[in-house]
Amino acid sequence: MPFDAASQPLSAPRWRTLSADEGESWLSLTLAGRPLIQLRLAQGAALEVYLESLCPERPYQALWAACYWLLARDVARQRLAWHLPEVLSEALVSGLLVPGEQAGVYLCERTLFWQLPQPWLGESIAGVYPQQMQISNGKRHPRRAPKPRGEVYRRFDARLGSWVSLRTLEIDQDLERFNRWQNTPRVDKFWQEGGTLQQHHEYLAKLQADPHTLTLIGCFDDEPFAYFEAYWAKEDRIAPFYAADDYDRGIHMLVGEEAHRGPLKVASWLSALVHYLFLDDPRTQRVVAEPRADNGKMIGYMHDQCFHCEKEFDFPHKRAALMILGRERFFDRCTLV
């Protein structure tokens, strides 16, 4: 499995290879051909994990990699019980491990593991952006952090055997692609944003200057296939239609490349997009969307990812379904691999 828990997505070398020799009762991981960690395993209410050897140069990364491997290999596994003579303070402070009821036993909880921001995000987060309330266009909301540039999320999807990643849209690089996608009849039916290159340049430039919206390009194995808009719901047109919290995020979604349509691909990129938004700010408790109420296929895909339909309501330009996914529900039922 290609992964290096210690390196950032934009660092060089970009990724190295995590590989395993494993059986029902053991696991041995190597990173770029170097031994990383050796474990003895026993089945129980939780998977019991006994440490036999650990790379002394990178102990936290070794523990993280083993948790990742064991949780990713079985999406139904909710907990690992680590038996350790002593525990790294970094593992406790980060939430990778939490103390169990028995002395010397530490738990890795699936719901906590997938909330760790690294290595999925493009840059390390030292803390959340400070809160200062302000009013814009008659709406009271927190001041938003400066928008990122470049790659913001990357994860290897073991089901597809592909990297799924998100990067910010760059107008000079992506305008023609965006124009082609928006003028596809299938897309235009739901987005109703078909137009010229100039019109789309103005559309994207307006969003680029808008602090409440982030424009993203979705990629599989670095091949662009989709366009997403992630917005802060409190400042958006959706806010009057439900009780929007200060850090709710909303999404608009467009798959432009025919080769990347279908339920397996949707499950991969939709879970990645939601995962990114929940990691981007831990204060975000809900991700919302408002697809057209007659877009049954998309609504069905969202139900598959644990969204629920709160209600239908009318925008001036469409009848919409209010789809909501809570943070707790997403991570409690997390099927990321």
Secondary structure, 3 states (H helix, E strand, C coil): CECCCCCCCCCCCCCCEEEEEEECCEEEEEECCEEEEEEEEECCCCEEEEEEEECCCCHHHHHHHHHHHHHHCCCCCCEEEEECCCCCHHHHHHCCCEECCCCCEEEEEHHHHCCCCCCCECCCCCCCCCCCEEEECCEEEECCCCCCCCEEEEEEECCCCEEEEEEECCHHHHHHHHHHHHCCHHHHHHHCCCCCHHHHHHHHHHHHCCCCEEEEEEEECCEEEEEEEEEEHHHCCCHHHCCCCCCCEEEEEEECCHHHCCHHHHHHHHHHHHHHHHHHCCCCCEEEECCECCCHHHHHHHHHCCCEEEEEEECCCCEEEEEEEEHHHHHHCCCCC
